[in-house]
C-alpha cells in the first residue's frame, strides 16, 4: 500500500514527493478535489500538504479526509495548513500571527515521540501566517518554537501535525517524514 499525498495547491507539494522518492516510499499523489473514500481506504497513510491561499472547497475536502482518518485510525500527517485544518476540524483553533514567519527555525522537542526520535531540538523551515492556538481534545503538544507553541502535535490515533514544512527542512525534516512512514 502507498502513502496518499493530498495536494492542496502548495508550492511545496513537489518537495514532499521528492522526499518520498528519496525514502523509496511508494506514494499516490492526488489533487485535493480528486481524493475518493476508496483511495483513502486503500492507502496506509495520508499526508496533507500546505496550501497557497484560502479556499472553502479545500477546507471542506480536507475536513472530510481528517474525519475519515480519525474514525478509521489511519495515520495522518498534516503539514502547515494541513496541521491547522486538523486542529480546526477536530475542535482546536488557530490564530493569525503578528508577522509572516519564513525561514529556518529551531524547534524544541518537549515530549518523546516517534516523529523526532529522541532529539531535543530540530531545525526546520517555516512559512506561515497562522499557527495553532488551541489543540483539539485528546491531542498533545510535542514541540514548540519562539513562534508557535504547537509546532508538532499528535493524538493516540497517530494523527500528527507539523506547523513547519518538513519537506523543506533538510535532514531533520527528511528524518521526520521517514519516521512518520514507519509509525
C-alpha positions as CSV (number, residue, x, y, z in Angstrom):
1,X,0.0,0.0,0.0
2,X,1.1,3.5,-0.7
3,X,1.0,6.8,1.1
4,X,-1.6,9.2,-0.2
5,X,-0.3,12.8,-0.7
6,X,-3.1,15.3,-0.8
7,X,-2.1,18.3,-2.8
8,X,-3.7,21.4,-1.5
9,X,-2.0,23.5,-4.2
10,X,1.0,24.2,-2.1
11,X,4.1,25.4,-3.8
12,X,6.0,22.7,-1.7
13,X,4.0,19.6,-2.7
14,X,6.7,18.6,-5.2
15,X,9.2,18.7,-2.3
16,X,7.0,16.2,-0.4
17,X,7.0,13.9,-3.4
18,X,10.8,14.3,-3.8
19,X,11.3,13.3,-0.1
20,X,9.1,10.2,-0.5
21,X,11.2,9.3,-3.6
22,X,14.4,9.7,-1.6
23,X,13.0,7.5,1.0
24,X,12.0,4.9,-1.7
25,X,8.4,5.0,-0.4
26,X,5.6,4.3,-2.8
27,X,3.0,7.1,-2.9
28,X,-0.1,8.3,-4.7
29,X,-0.3,12.0,-5.4
30,X,-3.8,13.4,-5.8
31,X,-5.1,16.9,-6.0
32,X,-7.5,17.6,-3.1
33,X,-10.5,17.6,-5.3
34,X,-9.7,14.1,-6.7
35,X,-9.5,12.2,-3.4
36,X,-12.1,9.5,-3.0
37,X,-13.0,7.4,0.0
38,X,-11.9,4.3,-2.0
39,X,-8.4,5.8,-2.3
40,X,-8.4,6.7,1.4
41,X,-9.4,3.1,2.2
42,X,-6.6,1.6,0.1
43,X,-3.7,3.8,1.3
44,X,-1.9,3.0,4.5
45,X,-1.1,6.7,5.5
46,X,-2.1,10.2,4.4
47,X,-0.1,13.4,4.1
48,X,-1.9,16.7,3.8
49,X,0.2,19.4,2.1
50,X,0.1,23.1,2.9
51,X,-1.7,25.5,0.7
52,X,-1.2,28.8,-1.0
53,X,-4.5,30.6,-0.5
54,X,-7.7,30.3,1.5
55,X,-10.4,28.1,-0.1
56,X,-13.7,26.9,1.4
57,X,-13.6,23.9,-1.0
58,X,-10.1,22.9,0.1
59,X,-11.2,23.2,3.8
60,X,-14.3,21.0,3.2
61,X,-12.4,18.3,1.4
62,X,-9.5,18.2,4.0
63,X,-12.0,18.1,6.9
64,X,-13.7,15.1,5.2
65,X,-10.3,13.4,4.9
66,X,-9.4,14.2,8.5
67,X,-12.6,12.8,9.9
68,X,-12.2,9.6,7.8
69,X,-8.6,9.1,9.1
70,X,-9.7,9.9,12.7
71,X,-12.6,7.5,12.5
72,X,-10.6,4.7,10.9
73,X,-7.4,5.3,12.9
74,X,-5.4,5.8,9.7
75,X,-2.0,7.5,10.3
76,X,-2.3,11.1,9.1
77,X,0.3,13.9,8.9
78,X,-0.8,17.5,8.3
79,X,1.9,19.9,7.2
80,X,1.4,23.7,7.9
81,X,-2.1,24.3,6.6
82,X,-2.7,20.5,7.0
83,X,-1.9,20.8,10.7
84,X,-4.1,23.9,11.0
85,X,-7.1,22.2,9.4
86,X,-6.6,19.1,11.6
87,X,-6.8,21.4,14.6
88,X,-9.9,23.2,13.3
89,X,-11.7,20.1,12.2
90,X,-11.2,18.2,15.5
91,X,-12.1,21.0,17.9
92,X,-9.0,23.2,18.2
93,X,-8.3,26.8,17.0
94,X,-5.8,28.8,15.1
95,X,-4.7,32.5,15.3
96,X,-3.2,35.0,12.9
97,X,0.4,35.8,13.7
98,X,1.6,39.4,14.0
99,X,4.1,38.8,11.1
100,X,4.6,36.2,8.4
101,X,7.1,33.7,9.6
102,X,9.5,32.5,7.0
103,X,12.9,30.8,7.2
104,X,14.8,28.3,9.3
105,X,13.8,28.0,12.9
106,X,14.9,25.8,15.8
107,X,12.1,23.8,17.3
108,X,12.4,22.4,20.9
109,X,11.1,18.9,21.4
110,X,9.1,18.8,24.7
111,X,7.8,15.2,24.7
112,X,9.3,12.0,23.4
113,X,7.5,11.0,20.2
114,X,8.1,8.8,17.2
115,X,8.5,11.6,14.7
116,X,11.5,13.3,16.3
117,X,13.0,10.1,17.6
118,X,14.9,11.2,20.8
119,X,16.1,14.6,19.5
120,X,15.9,17.5,21.9
121,X,15.6,20.0,19.0
122,X,15.3,20.1,15.2
123,X,16.0,22.7,12.6
124,X,13.0,23.3,10.3
125,X,11.7,25.6,7.6
126,X,8.7,27.7,8.4
127,X,6.4,29.7,6.0
128,X,3.1,30.6,7.5
129,X,0.9,33.5,8.8
130,X,-1.3,31.4,11.2
131,X,-0.5,29.0,14.0
132,X,-2.4,26.6,16.2
133,X,-3.7,28.5,19.2
134,X,-5.5,25.6,20.9
135,X,-5.2,21.9,20.4
136,X,-8.2,19.7,19.9
137,X,-9.3,17.5,22.8
138,X,-7.0,14.4,23.4
139,X,-4.1,16.0,21.4
140,X,-0.7,16.7,23.0
141,X,1.9,19.3,22.0
142,X,5.2,17.6,21.3
143,X,7.4,20.5,20.2
144,X,7.4,24.4,20.2
145,X,9.4,27.3,18.9
146,X,9.7,31.0,19.7
147,X,6.9,31.5,17.1
148,X,4.4,28.7,17.9
149,X,3.5,26.8,21.0
150,X,2.4,23.7,19.0
151,X,5.0,23.1,16.3
152,X,4.4,19.3,16.4
153,X,1.3,17.7,18.0
154,X,-0.4,14.3,18.0
155,X,-3.1,12.1,19.4
156,X,-3.2,8.4,20.2
157,X,-4.7,7.6,16.8
158,X,-1.5,8.6,15.1
159,X,-2.7,11.9,13.7
160,X,0.2,14.3,13.6
161,X,0.5,17.9,12.7
162,X,3.7,20.0,12.0
163,X,3.3,23.7,11.8
164,X,6.5,23.8,9.7
165,X,7.4,22.2,6.4
166,X,9.5,19.0,6.9
167,X,9.8,18.6,3.1
168,X,11.8,21.9,3.1
169,X,13.8,21.2,6.3
170,X,16.8,19.2,5.1
171,X,18.0,16.3,7.2
172,X,15.7,16.8,10.2
173,X,12.7,17.1,8.0
174,X,13.5,14.0,6.0
175,X,14.1,12.1,9.2
176,X,10.7,13.2,10.5
177,X,9.0,12.1,7.3
178,X,10.8,8.7,7.4
179,X,9.7,8.3,11.0
180,X,6.0,9.1,10.1
181,X,6.2,6.4,7.4
182,X,7.1,3.8,10.0
183,X,4.8,4.8,12.9
